[in-house]
């Protein structure tokens, strides 16, 4: 049987995949979509509805998710403050699986996060490892908080304690765009820390006014007492009791006037400016559609 020059190609291994943890979530789904648009193989991983099943509480799902991948978008467990031991176990497997780069979705000001929260611990763990490179993303509060169940408009008001402080709210699309660049060209972003922000610092009252101007209905900011808001969230079952420390830190930073400040990280990495909040509202106006009033 004559030898085919294409025989090797026929049996060639597929190109390495990029594992996207939280692949059905807010940024993970966008990262996977953008990677696919760049012609790369993105493997989404989540407990449900993804390419592969991944559960932080089930270590037997770690290795299968990593198989055949060489880069990872790392999203840690949500609504928890203690997860460093699980992430460390996953990263140990990643090192043995010859992963060459990890991009970690952290949080703005993570270096000042409370010691009880494992955000800094994961960053430190990554910094200690030399078997793969890493990039860290520390985004500001995400604009999508206002268009989903995190900060919904109820009774014409957005209820969240900020003390009139400002935040450079960032579009999840822009966070994903930065993440994708670090995964497409990991060598160019090895060791980088990026803090994606929007182009403006805004109060939530200004956010409410902007939404109102686009949807044509009154929206105000209910700047509630922080402890009342946190207690209400815990008692309603929206967050676990120990997560109160995280909410206290996130809101307290803005209340203290230390919210995210605009920077050029998004434009520097992606080559285009960050999305403004007004652009975001105009693009997502249907998310605030109210039922017509009863007659």
Secondary structure, 3 states (H helix, E strand, C coil): CCCCCCHHHHCCCCCCEEEEECCCCCCHHHHHHHHHHCCCCEEEEECCCCCEECCCCCCHHHHHHHCCEEEEEECCCCCCCCCHHHHHHHHHHHHHCCCCEEEEECCCCHHHCCCCCCHHHHHHHHHHCCCCEEEEECCCCEHHHHCCCCCCEECCEEECCCCCCCECCECHHHHHHHHHHHHHCHHHHCCCEECCCCCCCECHHHHHHHHHHHHCCCCEEECCCHHHHHHHHHHCCCCCHHHHHHHHHHHHHHHCCCCCCCCCHHHHHHCCCCCCHHHHHHHCHHHHCCCCCCC
